[in-house]
Amino acid sequence: MVQPHTTGEIIIVGGNHRLAVARAKGAAAVPILFEPQHLPFVQARLPSLVVLATHSA
């Protein structure tokens, strides 16, 4: 799960190991999950973000 932080950074909650493995394997893309209300924040910091699905309550 990706969450915004008050410093303007993106925090990977419980997924740092996934990012490390993806980097080690040379992955071009890493799937992430985040709350829908954080979409503008995440898009602003990850310009290459591709949204594959959304969920509305």
MODELLER restraints for C-alpha pairs under 7 A, 6 or more apart:
rsr = mdl.restraints
at = mdl.atoms
rsr.add(forms.Gaussian(group=physical.xy_distance, feature=features.Distance(at['CA:1:A'], at['CA:12:A']), mean=6.06, stdev=0.5))
rsr.add(forms.Gaussian(group=physical.xy_distance, feature=features.Distance(at['CA:1:A'], at['CA:13:A']), mean=5.28, stdev=0.5))
rsr.add(forms.Gaussian(group=physical.xy_distance, feature=features.Distance(at['CA:1:A'], at['CA:32:A']), mean=6.36, stdev=0.5))
rsr.add(forms.Gaussian(group=physical.xy_distance, feature=features.Distance(at['CA:1:A'], at['CA:33:A']), mean=4.85, stdev=0.5))
rsr.add(forms.Gaussian(group=physical.xy_distance, feature=features.Distance(at['CA:1:A'], at['CA:34:A']), mean=5.51, stdev=0.5))
rsr.add(forms.Gaussian(group=physical.xy_distance, feature=features.Distance(at['CA:2:A'], at['CA:10:A']), mean=6.56, stdev=0.5))
rsr.add(forms.Gaussian(group=physical.xy_distance, feature=features.Distance(at['CA:2:A'], at['CA:11:A']), mean=5.71, stdev=0.5))
rsr.add(forms.Gaussian(group=physical.xy_distance, feature=features.Distance(at['CA:2:A'], at['CA:12:A']), mean=4.76, stdev=0.5))
rsr.add(forms.Gaussian(group=physical.xy_distance, feature=features.Distance(at['CA:2:A'], at['CA:13:A']), mean=5.94, stdev=0.5))
rsr.add(forms.Gaussian(group=physical.xy_distance, feature=features.Distance(at['CA:2:A'], at['CA:32:A']), mean=6.64, stdev=0.5))
rsr.add(forms.Gaussian(group=physical.xy_distance, feature=features.Distance(at['CA:2:A'], at['CA:33:A']), mean=5.99, stdev=0.5))
rsr.add(forms.Gaussian(group=physical.xy_distance, feature=features.Distance(at['CA:2:A'], at['CA:34:A']), mean=5.13, stdev=0.5))
rsr.add(forms.Gaussian(group=physical.xy_distance, feature=features.Distance(at['CA:3:A'], at['CA:10:A']), mean=5.85, stdev=0.5))
rsr.add(forms.Gaussian(group=physical.xy_distance, feature=features.Distance(at['CA:3:A'], at['CA:11:A']), mean=5.33, stdev=0.5))
rsr.add(forms.Gaussian(group=physical.xy_distance, feature=features.Distance(at['CA:3:A'], at['CA:12:A']), mean=6.63, stdev=0.5))
rsr.add(forms.Gaussian(group=physical.xy_distance, feature=features.Distance(at['CA:3:A'], at['CA:34:A']), mean=6.50, stdev=0.5))
rsr.add(forms.Gaussian(group=physical.xy_distance, feature=features.Distance(at['CA:4:A'], at['CA:10:A']), mean=4.82, stdev=0.5))
rsr.add(forms.Gaussian(group=physical.xy_distance, feature=features.Distance(at['CA:4:A'], at['CA:11:A']), mean=6.16, stdev=0.5))
rsr.add(forms.Gaussian(group=physical.xy_distance, feature=features.Distance(at['CA:5:A'], at['CA:11:A']), mean=6.42, stdev=0.5))
rsr.add(forms.Gaussian(group=physical.xy_distance, feature=features.Distance(at['CA:22:A'], at['CA:30:A']), mean=6.85, stdev=0.5))
rsr.add(forms.Gaussian(group=physical.xy_distance, feature=features.Distance(at['CA:43:A'], at['CA:49:A']), mean=6.21, stdev=0.5))
